[in-house]
């Protein structure tokens, strides 16, 4: 994946994402997809599959092939694969133009953050209600 992602300023982001993906590949949760031309990768995408939903996370394409839209071609195949698998395709947050090209609707994103540090968890006591956590576990 390219250097232009917002994560480029984070120390070790490439290694951390790589470790996460390697840990999840064997479980069928992470998928790295590539589009190749004459053996060369011209587009790549990272997505996660969980409970019938594909979460599109990172994408990149070789700019020298931009006029052929390799990123859109790869995205088309991922969406098609998701629908073949009877799943839902989730583009994730953001208002990038390619999302508007493909999506029929937009929705609200909610994220849960779990703090394993006891001090941080105690600071959240009273702010997080148990019924909210139970609803998250059924999603």
C-alpha positions in Angstrom: 0.0 0.0 0.0 1.1 3.5 -0.7 2.7 6.1 1.5 -0.1 8.7 1.1 -2.4 7.2 3.8 -3.0 9.1 6.9 -1.2 6.4 8.9 2.2 7.2 7.3 3.1 9.5 10.2 2.4 6.8 12.8 5.4 4.9 14.0 5.4 1.3 12.8 1.9 1.5 11.2 3.0 -0.8 8.3 4.4 -3.4 10.6 1.4 -3.3 12.9 -1.1 -3.6 10.1 1.0 -6.4 8.6 1.0 -8.3 11.9 -2.7 -7.9 12.3 -3.4 -9.1 8.7 -1.1 -12.1 9.1 -2.9 -13.1 12.3 -6.3 -12.8 10.7 -5.6 -14.3 7.2 -5.7 -17.9 8.4 -9.0 -17.3 10.2 -10.6 -16.0 7.0 -11.3 -12.6 8.5 -8.7 -10.6 6.6 -8.4 -10.6 2.8 -5.6 -9.0 0.7 -6.8 -8.7 -2.9 -4.7 -7.7 -5.9 -5.3 -6.9 -9.5 -2.4 -7.9 -11.7 -1.3 -7.0 -15.2 1.5 -9.2 -16.7 2.4 -10.4 -13.2 2.8 -6.9 -11.8 0.4 -5.7 -9.0 -1.4 -2.6 -10.3 -4.1 -2.4 -7.5 -4.4 -3.8 -4.0 -7.1 -3.8 -1.3 -7.4 -4.9 2.3 -10.7 -5.9 3.6 -12.1 -7.7 6.6 -15.0 -10.3 6.5 -17.1 -10.7 9.7 -20.6 -12.1 10.0 -21.5 -11.7 6.4 -20.2 -8.2 6.1 -17.0 -7.1 4.1 -15.4 -4.0 5.6 -13.2 -2.3 3.0 -10.2 -0.8 4.8 -7.3 0.2 2.5 -6.7 0.4 -1.2 -3.9 1.5 -3.5 -3.2 1.5 -7.2 -0.3 2.1 -9.5 -0.7 5.7 -10.7 0.8 4.9 -14.1 -2.3 2.9 -14.9 -4.7 5.6 -13.5 -6.5 6.1 -16.8 -7.6 2.5 -16.7 -9.0 2.8 -13.1 -7.4 -0.3 -11.7 -8.7 0.5 -8.2 -12.3 0.7 -9.4 -11.8 -2.6 -11.3 -10.5 -4.3 -8.1 -13.3 -2.8 -6.1 -15.9 -4.0 -8.6 -14.6 -7.6 -8.2 -14.7 -7.3 -4.4 -18.3 -6.0 -4.4 -19.3 -8.8 -6.8 -17.6 -11.4 -4.6 -19.3 -10.1 -1.5 -22.7 -10.3 -3.2 -21.9 -13.8 -4.5 -21.1 -14.7 -0.9 -24.5 -13.3 0.1 -22.8 -10.5 2.1 -23.1 -6.8 2.6 -20.3 -4.5 1.4 -19.3 -1.7 3.8 -17.1 1.1 2.5 -16.3 2.5 6.0 -16.2 6.1 7.0 -15.3 9.0 4.8 -16.8 10.8 1.8 -14.4 9.8 -0.9 -15.9 10.2 -4.4 -15.5 6.5 -5.2 -17.8 5.6 -2.3 -20.5 7.8 -3.7 -20.0 6.2 -7.2 -20.9 2.8 -5.8 -23.1 3.2 -2.7 -26.9 3.4 -2.9 -27.1 4.8 0.6 -25.0 6.1 3.5 -25.4 5.3 7.1 -24.1 6.2 10.5 -20.9 4.5 11.8 -20.5 3.5 15.4 -17.3 2.3 16.9 -16.6 0.8 20.3 -13.3 1.2 22.0 -12.3 -1.3 24.6 -9.6 -0.2 27.1 -7.8 -3.1 28.8 -5.9 -0.9 31.1 -7.8 -1.0 34.5 -7.2 2.8 35.1 -8.7 3.7 31.8 -11.6 1.3 32.3 -12.4 2.8 35.8 -12.4 6.2 34.2 -15.2 5.0 31.9 -17.4 3.5 34.6 -20.7 5.2 34.7 -20.3 6.5 31.2 -20.8 3.1 29.5 -24.0 1.3 30.2 -24.1 -2.5 30.3 -27.1 -2.7 27.9 -25.0 -0.8 25.3 -22.1 -3.3 25.6 -24.6 -6.2 25.4 -26.1 -4.8 22.2 -22.6 -4.5 20.7 -21.8 -8.2 21.4 -24.8 -9.2 19.2 -23.8 -7.2 16.2 
